[in-house]
Amino acid sequence: MPTNFAKLLASDAAMVRDSDRHAWALHFLQDMSKAIIDDVVKVLEAPCNNRA
């Protein structure tokens, strides 16, 4: 879902002249969505999570 918002903000930033706030929001959303994915991967790859 954050990537959908990022795409909308990117298109708004490309079309609107005063889009600094869109650019900052886009940057923040991209960083936060990457952090969330990294955390999920870290938890799923944790040794205590392997049920073999």
N, C-alpha and C positions, 0 to 999 in steps of 0.2 A: 504494500500500500504506500509506503513512503516514496517509492520510485514513481508512482503515478502523480503524486503531488509535485515531485521534482520536475517531471516532464511538463506539467501545467505551468509551474513557475518559470521554467526555462523558456517556454513559448511566450509567456507574458513579458519576460525580460527582453526578448528579442523584438517584440512589437511596440512596447511602451517606452517613451523617451525617458521619463524619470523612473527608472526601474532599479535603482540602487537597493531598495528594500527587498525587491524580488531576488536580486542577485545574492544578497546576504542570506535570505531565507533558503534559497536553493543550496548554497554552500553548506549551511547548517544541516539541512535535511540529508544531504548526501553523506556528510560526515557521520551523522547519527545513525543512518541506516546501515552504513558500513560497520560501525561499532556494534550494532545489534547483531548483524550477521556473524561478525567475528566472535562475539560472546556465545552465540548459539553453537557455532562450530566447536569452540573450545569446550563447552559442556558436553557435547555429543562425543567428542574424542577423548574425554577424560578416562583414565584407567578404571575408575570405579563404575563407569557406565557400561563397560563391556560385559555382556552376559553370555558367555560362551558355554 
